[in-house]
Every structure is written in structure tokens, then in C-alpha cells.
Amino acid sequence: MSLFMQTYEEWLQSNIEKEKNPRRREFLEKGLTHSTLEFLRLCWYPTVGNLDHLYPE
């Protein structure tokens, strides 16, 4: 597993655990869209180096 995918899984799981709204939690459990994931993998993570302070939508 790549470093990005490990970081992404930890970040997403953390957001799922913190989410209080059941509908939003269900949405997060399904995962982010392919385009969002690719943006994070190809643009955000290489530039910033982390996913801190991001709110998944």
C-alpha cells in the first residue's frame, strides 16, 4: 500500500469516527468519489504532503 493510500485511509477513518450525523457518516463510509480521490492523490498530497485540516465532502 502506498504512503498516500495509508494516509488517506487513516484520515477517512478518523473523519468517520468523529462524524455525529448518521447520514453523513454513511456517505463517508461509502468513500469519496473517484475524481476527489484522484485530486487528493495527484495534486493535493504531493504539494501539501498531508491531509490535515481537510473536511471530506
PDB file of N, CA, C and O in Angstrom:
ATOM      1  N   MET A   1       0.851  -1.179   0.000  1.00  0.00           N
ATOM      2  CA  MET A   1       0.000   0.000   0.000  1.00  0.00           C
ATOM      3  C   MET A   1       0.894   1.238   0.000  1.00  0.00           C
ATOM      4  O   MET A   1       1.875   1.310   0.740  1.00  0.00           O
ATOM      5  N   SER A   2       0.543   2.202  -0.836  1.00  0.00           N
ATOM      6  CA  SER A   2       1.348   3.417  -0.930  1.00  0.00           C
ATOM      7  C   SER A   2       1.172   4.285   0.319  1.00  0.00           C
ATOM      8  O   SER A   2       0.207   4.138   1.069  1.00  0.00           O
ATOM      9  N   LEU A   3       2.107   5.168   0.513  1.00  0.00           N
ATOM     10  CA  LEU A   3       2.042   6.079   1.652  1.00  0.00           C
ATOM     11  C   LEU A   3       0.789   6.939   1.571  1.00  0.00           C
ATOM     12  O   LEU A   3       0.145   7.190   2.589  1.00  0.00           O
ATOM     13  N   PHE A   4       0.435   7.397   0.363  1.00  0.00           N
ATOM     14  CA  PHE A   4      -0.780   8.200   0.218  1.00  0.00           C
ATOM     15  C   PHE A   4      -2.013   7.406   0.643  1.00  0.00           C
ATOM     16  O   PHE A   4      -2.835   7.912   1.407  1.00  0.00           O
ATOM     17  N   MET A   5      -2.154   6.170   0.161  1.00  0.00           N
ATOM     18  CA  MET A   5      -3.344   5.378   0.483  1.00  0.00           C
ATOM     19  C   MET A   5      -3.428   5.088   1.977  1.00  0.00           C
ATOM     20  O   MET A   5      -4.523   5.079   2.540  1.00  0.00           O
ATOM     21  N   GLN A   6      -2.310   4.856   2.617  1.00  0.00           N
ATOM     22  CA  GLN A   6      -2.304   4.635   4.057  1.00  0.00           C
ATOM     23  C   GLN A   6      -2.760   5.903   4.778  1.00  0.00           C
ATOM     24  O   GLN A   6      -3.585   5.842   5.689  1.00  0.00           O
ATOM     25  N   THR A   7      -2.222   7.047   4.369  1.00  0.00           N
ATOM     26  CA  THR A   7      -2.605   8.329   4.961  1.00  0.00           C
ATOM     27  C   THR A   7      -4.081   8.613   4.713  1.00  0.00           C
ATOM     28  O   THR A   7      -4.790   9.063   5.613  1.00  0.00           O
ATOM     29  N   TYR A   8      -4.543   8.351   3.497  1.00  0.00           N
ATOM     30  CA  TYR A   8      -5.942   8.584   3.129  1.00  0.00           C
ATOM     31  C   TYR A   8      -6.871   7.719   3.980  1.00  0.00           C
ATOM     32  O   TYR A   8      -7.856   8.221   4.521  1.00  0.00           O
ATOM     33  N   GLU A   9      -6.569   6.432   4.101  1.00  0.00           N
ATOM     34  CA  GLU A   9      -7.419   5.524   4.882  1.00  0.00           C
ATOM     35  C   GLU A   9      -7.498   5.963   6.345  1.00  0.00           C
ATOM     36  O   GLU A   9      -8.574   5.939   6.942  1.00  0.00           O
ATOM     37  N   GLU A  10      -6.372   6.360   6.918  1.00  0.00           N
ATOM     38  CA  GLU A  10      -6.356   6.819   8.311  1.00  0.00           C
ATOM     39  C   GLU A  10      -7.164   8.104   8.465  1.00  0.00           C
ATOM     40  O   GLU A  10      -7.922   8.256   9.423  1.00  0.00           O
ATOM     41  N   TRP A  11      -6.999   9.024   7.521  1.00  0.00           N
ATOM     42  CA  TRP A  11      -7.713  10.296   7.550  1.00  0.00           C
ATOM     43  C   TRP A  11      -9.220  10.082   7.414  1.00  0.00           C
ATOM     44  O   TRP A  11     -10.000  10.673   8.161  1.00  0.00           O
ATOM     45  N   LEU A  12      -9.630   9.244   6.470  1.00  0.00           N
ATOM     46  CA  LEU A  12     -11.042   8.986   6.252  1.00  0.00           C
ATOM     47  C   LEU A  12     -11.652   8.279   7.462  1.00  0.00           C
ATOM     48  O   LEU A  12     -12.742   8.641   7.903  1.00  0.00           O
ATOM     49  N   GLN A  13     -10.969   7.288   7.992  1.00  0.00           N
ATOM     50  CA  GLN A  13     -11.472   6.567   9.164  1.00  0.00           C
ATOM     51  C   GLN A  13     -11.622   7.505  10.357  1.00  0.00           C
ATOM     52  O   GLN A  13     -12.596   7.412  11.105  1.00  0.00           O
ATOM     53  N   SER A  14     -10.678   8.394  10.533  1.00  0.00           N
ATOM     54  CA  SER A  14     -10.749   9.371  11.617  1.00  0.00           C
ATOM     55  C   SER A  14     -11.974  10.271  11.462  1.00  0.00           C
ATOM     56  O   SER A  14     -12.659  10.566  12.441  1.00  0.00           O
ATOM     57  N   ASN A  15     -12.244  10.701  10.242  1.00  0.00           N
ATOM     58  CA  ASN A  15     -13.411  11.549   9.994  1.00  0.00           C
ATOM     59  C   ASN A  15     -14.713  10.785  10.199  1.00  0.00           C
ATOM     60  O   ASN A  15     -15.692  11.352  10.684  1.00  0.00           O
ATOM     61  N   ILE A  16     -14.737   9.516   9.838  1.00  0.00           N
ATOM     62  CA  ILE A  16     -15.927   8.688  10.054  1.00  0.00           C
ATOM     63  C   ILE A  16     -16.196   8.549  11.543  1.00  0.00           C
ATOM     64  O   ILE A  16     -17.340   8.677  11.981  1.00  0.00           O
ATOM     65  N   GLU A  17     -15.166   8.292  12.319  1.00  0.00           N
ATOM     66  CA  GLU A  17     -15.321   8.121  13.764  1.00  0.00           C
ATOM     67  C   GLU A  17     -15.795   9.403  14.449  1.00  0.00           C
ATOM     68  O   GLU A  17     -16.543   9.340  15.424  1.00  0.00           O
ATOM     69  N   LYS A  18     -15.370  10.559  13.951  1.00  0.00           N
ATOM     70  CA  LYS A  18     -15.739  11.842  14.562  1.00  0.00           C
ATOM     71  C   LYS A  18     -17.127  12.324  14.143  1.00  0.00           C
ATOM     72  O   LYS A  18     -17.726  13.153  14.827  1.00  0.00           O
ATOM     73  N   GLU A  19     -17.639  11.810  13.024  1.00  0.00           N
ATOM     74  CA  GLU A  19     -18.909  12.294  12.473  1.00  0.00           C
ATOM     75  C   GLU A  19     -20.088  11.885  13.350  1.00  0.00           C
ATOM     76  O   GLU A  19     -20.226  10.718  13.717  1.00  0.00           O
ATOM     77  N   LYS A  20     -20.937  12.858  13.682  1.00  0.00           N
ATOM     78  CA  LYS A  20     -22.095  12.603  14.532  1.00  0.00           C
ATOM     79  C   LYS A  20     -23.374  12.404  13.720  1.00  0.00           C
ATOM     80  O   LYS A  20     -24.298  11.730  14.175  1.00  0.00           O
ATOM     81  N   ASN A  21     -23.431  12.980  12.535  1.00  0.00           N
ATOM     82  CA  ASN A  21     -24.606  12.874  11.682  1.00  0.00           C
ATOM     83  C   ASN A  21     -24.621  11.502  11.002  1.00  0.00           C
ATOM     84  O   ASN A  21     -23.705  11.187  10.242  1.00  0.00           O
ATOM     85  N   PRO A  22     -25.656  10.673  11.265  1.00  0.00           N
ATOM     86  CA  PRO A  22     -25.682   9.324  10.692  1.00  0.00           C
ATOM     87  C   PRO A  22     -25.698   9.297   9.161  1.00  0.00           C
ATOM     88  O   PRO A  22     -25.067   8.430   8.556  1.00  0.00           O
ATOM     89  N   ARG A  23     -26.404  10.225   8.536  1.00  0.00           N
ATOM     90  CA  ARG A  23     -26.441  10.250   7.069  1.00  0.00           C
ATOM     91  C   ARG A  23     -25.074  10.601   6.491  1.00  0.00           C
ATOM     92  O   ARG A  23     -24.637  10.005   5.506  1.00  0.00           O
ATOM     93  N   ARG A  24     -24.414  11.553   7.097  1.00  0.00           N
ATOM     94  CA  ARG A  24     -23.084  11.946   6.626  1.00  0.00           C
ATOM     95  C   ARG A  24     -22.079  10.816   6.865  1.00  0.00           C
ATOM     96  O   ARG A  24     -21.225  10.549   6.019  1.00  0.00           O
ATOM     97  N   ARG A  25     -22.187  10.154   8.024  1.00  0.00           N
ATOM     98  CA  ARG A  25     -21.291   9.039   8.324  1.00  0.00           C
ATOM     99  C   ARG A  25     -21.466   7.924   7.282  1.00  0.00           C
ATOM    100  O   ARG A  25     -20.483   7.339   6.827  1.00  0.00           O
ATOM    101  N   GLU A  26     -22.705   7.637   6.913  1.00  0.00           N
ATOM    102  CA  GLU A  26     -22.971   6.624   5.893  1.00  0.00           C
ATOM    103  C   GLU A  26     -22.342   7.018   4.557  1.00  0.00           C
ATOM    104  O   GLU A  26     -21.774   6.177   3.860  1.00  0.00           O
ATOM    105  N   PHE A  27     -22.444   8.298   4.204  1.00  0.00           N
ATOM    106  CA  PHE A  27     -21.831   8.800   2.977  1.00  0.00           C
ATOM    107  C   PHE A  27     -20.313   8.600   3.004  1.00  0.00           C
ATOM    108  O   PHE A  27     -19.723   8.151   2.022  1.00  0.00           O
ATOM    109  N   LEU A  28     -19.691   8.934   4.129  1.00  0.00           N
ATOM    110  CA  LEU A  28     -18.237   8.792   4.247  1.00  0.00           C
ATOM    111  C   LEU A  28     -17.811   7.325   4.201  1.00  0.00           C
ATOM    112  O   LEU A  28     -16.759   6.998   3.650  1.00  0.00           O
ATOM    113  N   GLU A  29     -18.623   6.449   4.776  1.00  0.00           N
ATOM    114  CA  GLU A  29     -18.284   5.024   4.774  1.00  0.00           C
ATOM    115  C   GLU A  29     -18.264   4.455   3.356  1.00  0.00           C
ATOM    116  O   GLU A  29     -17.554   3.486   3.088  1.00  0.00           O
ATOM    117  N   LYS A  30     -19.033   5.049   2.453  1.00  0.00           N
ATOM    118  CA  LYS A  30     -19.026   4.614   1.057  1.00  0.00           C
ATOM    119  C   LYS A  30     -17.756   5.066   0.349  1.00  0.00           C
ATOM    120  O   LYS A  30     -17.395   4.512  -0.689  1.00  0.00           O
ATOM    121  N   GLY A  31     -17.083   6.057   0.893  1.00  0.00           N
ATOM    122  CA  GLY A  31     -15.842   6.559   0.310  1.00  0.00           C
ATOM    123  C   GLY A  31     -16.083   7.779  -0.561  1.00  0.00           C
ATOM    124  O   GLY A  31     -17.214   8.057  -0.961  1.00  0.00           O
ATOM    125  N   LEU A  32     -15.023   8.495  -0.850  1.00  0.00           N
ATOM    126  CA  LEU A  32     -15.115   9.679  -1.683  1.00  0.00           C
ATOM    127  C   LEU A  32     -15.183   9.278  -3.151  1.00  0.00           C
ATOM    128  O   LEU A  32     -14.855   8.147  -3.511  1.00  0.00           O
ATOM    129  N   THR A  33     -15.608  10.208  -3.989  1.00  0.00           N
ATOM    130  CA  THR A  33     -15.707   9.921  -5.418  1.00  0.00           C
ATOM    131  C   THR A  33     -14.315   9.705  -6.009  1.00  0.00           C
ATOM    132  O   THR A  33     -13.304  10.115  -5.439  1.00  0.00           O
ATOM    133  N   HIS A  34     -14.294   9.060  -7.150  1.00  0.00           N
ATOM    134  CA  HIS A  34     -13.027   8.784  -7.831  1.00  0.00           C
ATOM    135  C   HIS A  34     -12.287  10.080  -8.151  1.00  0.00           C
ATOM    136  O   HIS A  34     -11.073  10.172  -7.964  1.00  0.00           O
ATOM    137  N   SER A  35     -13.022  11.078  -8.634  1.00  0.00           N
ATOM    138  CA  SER A  35     -12.367  12.343  -9.008  1.00  0.00           C
ATOM    139  C   SER A  35     -11.770  13.047  -7.793  1.00  0.00           C
ATOM    140  O   SER A  35     -10.688  13.627  -7.884  1.00  0.00           O
ATOM    141  N   THR A  36     -12.463  13.002  -6.660  1.00  0.00           N
ATOM    142  CA  THR A  36     -11.932  13.621  -5.441  1.00  0.00           C
ATOM    143  C   THR A  36     -10.679  12.895  -4.975  1.00  0.00           C
ATOM    144  O   THR A  36      -9.689  13.521  -4.599  1.00  0.00           O
ATOM    145  N   LEU A  37     -10.732  11.580  -5.004  1.00  0.00           N
ATOM    146  CA  LEU A  37      -9.581  10.782  -4.592  1.00  0.00           C
ATOM    147  C   LEU A  37      -8.380  11.050  -5.497  1.00  0.00           C
ATOM    148  O   LEU A  37      -7.255  11.175  -5.013  1.00  0.00           O
ATOM    149  N   GLU A  38      -8.609  11.139  -6.797  1.00  0.00           N
ATOM    150  CA  GLU A  38      -7.513  11.428  -7.728  1.00  0.00           C
ATOM    151  C   GLU A  38      -6.953  12.829  -7.526  1.00  0.00           C
ATOM    152  O   GLU A  38      -5.743  13.031  -7.631  1.00  0.00           O
ATOM    153  N   PHE A  39      -7.809  13.792  -7.241  1.00  0.00           N
ATOM    154  CA  PHE A  39      -7.320  15.145  -6.953  1.00  0.00           C
ATOM    155  C   PHE A  39      -6.413  15.125  -5.726  1.00  0.00           C
ATOM    156  O   PHE A  39      -5.334  15.717  -5.731  1.00  0.00           O
ATOM    157  N   LEU A  40      -6.859  14.444  -4.682  1.00  0.00           N
ATOM    158  CA  LEU A  40      -6.045  14.365  -3.469  1.00  0.00           C
ATOM    159  C   LEU A  40      -4.717  13.657  -3.750  1.00  0.00           C
ATOM    160  O   LEU A  40      -3.661  14.098  -3.295  1.00  0.00           O
ATOM    161  N   ARG A  41      -4.779  12.569  -4.494  1.00  0.00           N
ATOM    162  CA  ARG A  41      -3.582  11.754  -4.765  1.00  0.00           C
ATOM    163  C   ARG A  41      -2.594  12.457  -5.691  1.00  0.00           C
ATOM    164  O   ARG A  41      -1.386  12.394  -5.463  1.00  0.00           O
ATOM    165  N   LEU A  42      -3.083  13.115  -6.716  1.00  0.00           N
ATOM    166  CA  LEU A  42      -2.193  13.681  -7.730  1.00  0.00           C
ATOM    167  C   LEU A  42      -1.841  15.148  -7.515  1.00  0.00           C
ATOM    168  O   LEU A  42      -0.780  15.592  -7.954  1.00  0.00           O
ATOM    169  N   CYS A  43      -2.693  15.900  -6.859  1.00  0.00           N
ATOM    170  CA  CYS A  43      -2.457  17.348  -6.693  1.00  0.00           C
ATOM    171  C   CYS A  43      -2.184  17.742  -5.248  1.00  0.00           C
ATOM    172  O   CYS A  43      -1.129  18.291  -4.928  1.00  0.00           O
ATOM    173  N   TRP A  44      -3.146  17.456  -4.385  1.00  0.00           N
ATOM    174  CA  TRP A  44      -3.056  17.948  -3.008  1.00  0.00           C
ATOM    175  C   TRP A  44      -1.896  17.315  -2.244  1.00  0.00           C
ATOM    176  O   TRP A  44      -1.033  18.022  -1.723  1.00  0.00           O
ATOM    177  N   TYR A  45      -1.874  15.990  -2.178  1.00  0.00           N
ATOM    178  CA  TYR A  45      -0.882  15.305  -1.343  1.00  0.00           C
ATOM    179  C   TYR A  45       0.558  15.576  -1.776  1.00  0.00           C
ATOM    180  O   TYR A  45       1.404  15.824  -0.916  1.00  0.00           O
ATOM    181  N   PRO A  46       0.872  15.538  -3.082  1.00  0.00           N
ATOM    182  CA  PRO A  46       2.253  15.846  -3.466  1.00  0.00           C
ATOM    183  C   PRO A  46       2.656  17.289  -3.143  1.00  0.00           C
ATOM    184  O   PRO A  46       3.820  17.559  -2.847  1.00  0.00           O
ATOM    185  N   THR A  47       1.699  18.204  -3.199  1.00  0.00           N
ATOM    186  CA  THR A  47       2.007  19.612  -2.950  1.00  0.00           C
ATOM    187  C   THR A  47       2.091  19.923  -1.465  1.00  0.00           C
ATOM    188  O   THR A  47       3.054  20.539  -1.009  1.00  0.00           O
ATOM    189  N   VAL A  48       1.084  19.497  -0.710  1.00  0.00           N
ATOM    190  CA  VAL A  48       0.996  19.839   0.715  1.00  0.00           C
ATOM    191  C   VAL A  48       1.690  18.796   1.588  1.00  0.00           C
ATOM    192  O   VAL A  48       2.315  19.136   2.592  1.00  0.00           O
ATOM    193  N   GLY A  49       1.579  17.541   1.206  1.00  0.00           N
ATOM    194  CA  GLY A  49       2.258  16.476   1.960  1.00  0.00           C
ATOM    195  C   GLY A  49       1.447  15.856   3.072  1.00  0.00           C
ATOM    196  O   GLY A  49       1.934  14.967   3.770  1.00  0.00           O
ATOM    197  N   ASN A  50       0.201  16.314   3.254  1.00  0.00           N
ATOM    198  CA  ASN A  50      -0.664  15.728   4.272  1.00  0.00           C
ATOM    199  C   ASN A  50      -2.117  16.039   3.946  1.00  0.00           C
ATOM    200  O   ASN A  50      -2.411  16.764   2.996  1.00  0.00           O
ATOM    201  N   LEU A  51      -3.018  15.485   4.745  1.00  0.00           N
ATOM    202  CA  LEU A  51      -4.447  15.735   4.567  1.00  0.00           C
ATOM    203  C   LEU A  51      -5.022  16.453   5.783  1.00  0.00           C
ATOM    204  O   LEU A  51      -6.237  16.492   5.978  1.00  0.00           O
ATOM    205  N   ASP A  52      -4.148  17.013   6.585  1.00  0.00           N
ATOM    206  CA  ASP A  52      -4.576  17.725   7.797  1.00  0.00           C
ATOM    207  C   ASP A  52      -5.455  18.913   7.413  1.00  0.00           C
ATOM    208  O   ASP A  52      -5.252  19.549   6.379  1.00  0.00           O
ATOM    209  N   HIS A  53      -6.414  19.190   8.252  1.00  0.00           N
ATOM    210  CA  HIS A  53      -7.301  20.340   8.134  1.00  0.00           C
ATOM    211  C   HIS A  53      -8.218  20.276   6.910  1.00  0.00           C
ATOM    212  O   HIS A  53      -8.785  21.297   6.520  1.00  0.00           O
ATOM    213  N   LEU A  54      -8.374  19.111   6.303  1.00  0.00           N
ATOM    214  CA  LEU A  54      -9.325  18.941   5.200  1.00  0.00           C
ATOM    215  C   LEU A  54     -10.602  18.351   5.749  1.00  0.00           C
ATOM    216  O   LEU A  54     -10.564  17.515   6.651  1.00  0.00           O
ATOM    217  N   TYR A  55     -11.746  18.780   5.209  1.00  0.00           N
ATOM    218  CA  TYR A  55     -13.042  18.284   5.595  1.00  0.00           C
ATOM    219  C   TYR A  55     -13.624  17.543   4.397  1.00  0.00           C
ATOM    220  O   TYR A  55     -13.941  18.173   3.388  1.00  0.00           O
ATOM    221  N   PRO A  56     -13.771  16.230   4.482  1.00  0.00           N
ATOM    222  CA  PRO A  56     -14.260  15.465   3.327  1.00  0.00           C
ATOM    223  C   PRO A  56     -15.714  15.781   3.018  1.00  0.00           C
ATOM    224  O   PRO A  56     -16.551  15.867   3.917  1.00  0.00           O
ATOM    225  N   GLU A  57     -16.001  15.952   1.736  1.00  0.00           N
ATOM    226  CA  GLU A  57     -17.379  16.220   1.318  1.00  0.00           C
ATOM    227  C   GLU A  57     -17.787  15.252   0.247  1.00  0.00           C
ATOM    228  O   GLU A  57     -18.916  15.311  -0.241  1.00  0.00           O
TER     229      GLU A  57
END
